[in-house]
Amino acid sequence: MKIVQPNARISDDEFIIGLSTIKSTKTYGDAKSFYQTVDNNLSNDTIMYDVYRTTNETPSAKQDLMWGMTVLYPVLVNNECNMTRGHFHQDQDRSEVYYGFDGEGLLLLMDKDGNTWAEQVFKGSIHLIDGQYGHRLINTTSDKPLKVIACWSKHAGYDYEYVEQNPFSYRVFLEKEKIVAKPNK
């Protein structure tokens, strides 16, 4: 029997690495539009989050699942907590699972009627995200990255445009070390 190495693993630095791993970085310059106001004290080169994902893109492959890790850094934008872009799935019959690997934050969820709620994310938390809900991660600390592992179908697709046209109805701020959710105006 032949024994081979896995196509990816979690490194000693707690990132996903391997032959099929792709890393993408979102800087403040890329993410300014996510936030309520522009923070002129932040450099456009400030790294807001990294996404590591692994999948088998071979056309003949039968694997449907992709794995990834989002590392959301503890950056505040005029006291607004750092967040991912957020998205709905193009195929709303495809769910996603998040696993809190390290740090603390929120998983912001929204239905197509604009109803918004959040689940606490922490080391060991597990989140089943129905494919019909928009979702976004938020780091609610000022001193530690939020690391979340995700598993989703490669056929789910991403609908970022819907969130841009119909933003989440709440924003999350860190004020005097307390999490404050405010209606998005």
N, C-alpha and C positions, 0 to 999 in steps of 0.2 A: 504494500500500500504506500502510495506517495503522500507525504505530509508537507503541506505548503504553509506559508505565512499568510495571515489575514490581509485583506486589501487595505485595512486601516486599523488604527488603534488610538487609544488616548495616551499621549506622551507623559513623561514625568513632569512636564510643565503644564499638564492638564489641558492640552489642545489635541484636536484630532489630526493625526498625521498618517500618511501612507501614500502609495502609488496613485490611488484614485481620488486623492483629496485635493480640493480646490479651495483656496483662501481668497476672500474678497474683503476689502476694507472700505468702510464708509467714514469719510472725514466730515468735519463741521461744514466745510465748503459745499459738500454734497448734500448735507442734511439741514441746512438753514431753514428751508421751507417747512420742516416738520414742527417748528417751534412757534410759540405765540409771538415772540419778539426776537430781533437780532441782537446778539451779544457781541459788541465791538471789542470786548476784552479777550475774546477767543480767537485764536489764529485759525484761518481756513484749513490749515494742515493738522489741526487737533484730531486725533483718531477718536471717533465716537463709538464705533463697534467693528468687530471682525466677525466674519461668518466662515466657518470651515464646513465643507460638505463633501460627502463621498457618495458615489453611485457608480453603477456599471452602465455606461452609455453605449455599450456594444449593441447594435441593432438587433442581433439575434438573442440577446440576453432576456431571460424570462423574469429576472428580478424586477419587482415593481417599486421596492422601497428605497428611499434615500435616507441617509443619516447626516446629521449636522450638529454643529455647536455654535451658538451665538455667544460672543463675549462682549458684553455691554459695559463700557468703562464708566467709572463714577465721575461724570462730568455734569455740571449744572449750567444751564443756559438761562441767565437771569433768574435763578432759583428754580427753573423748570427742570424736572428730572430728565435725564438722558433716556431716549427711547429709540426703538427701531421704527422703520418707516410704516410698518403695519400693512396688512393686506387681507383680502378675501381670496378664496380659491376660485379659479375659473370653473372647475368642476366641483360644485358644491356638495356632491355625493362623496367626496374624498375627505376624510378626517385627518387629523394630525395629532401626535402625542408630544408633549413637552415633559422633560424631566429636569427638575431643579438640581443642578450639579454643584453649584457653589454660589455664595452671595445671597442677597435678598432683593426682592422687587415685586412687581405686579405683572400679571397677565391681563391686559385690558381686552375685553371682548365687546363686540357690538353686532346687533342684528341689523337687517336691512331697513327697519323702522327707526333706527337711530338709538334704540335702547342700549345703554352701555352699563357694564358692570366689570368688576375685577376680581381675580383670584390672587391670593398671596402666593408668591414663589419663594422658595427657600430650599436649602440642601435637602434632597430626598422627596420633595413634592412632585406629584405626578398630575398632569393636566391632559384630559381628553378634550380636544377642540373639535366640535362639530364643524363639518365642512361649510355650513351655511353661515358661520359667524366670522366676521373680521376679527383679527387679532394683532396685538402689538405687545412687545415686552418693554418694561420700564424698570430701570435701576433706581431704587429708592434710597440709596446710600450715597454718602459723599466720600467714602474711603475704600470701597472694595468693588471689584468687578462682579457683575452678575453673569454666571455661566449657565446656559441652558442647553441641554441636548434635545434634539428634535428628530422625529421619525415621521415621514410622510410619503405619499405615493408620488412617484415622478410624473404621474399623469394629472395631479391636482392643478397645476398651473398657478400663476399669481395674478391677481387683479389689484394692482396698485392704484389704477385710475379711479376706481370706485371710491377708495378712501380719500383720494385727493379732492374729488368732487363732493363727497359726503363725509367730512371729517368726524373722527370720534367725538362724542359730545362732551367729554371731560378731558381736562389736562391735569397733570399731577406735578405738584411743586414740593420742594423740601424747604420748609420755613422754620427756623430755630430747631432743626433736627426733628421736626414733625412732618408727616406726610399730609398734604392738603390737596384734596381733589376739588377743582373748580370747574363750573360749566364753561364749555368752549364757546366763546362769543365771536 
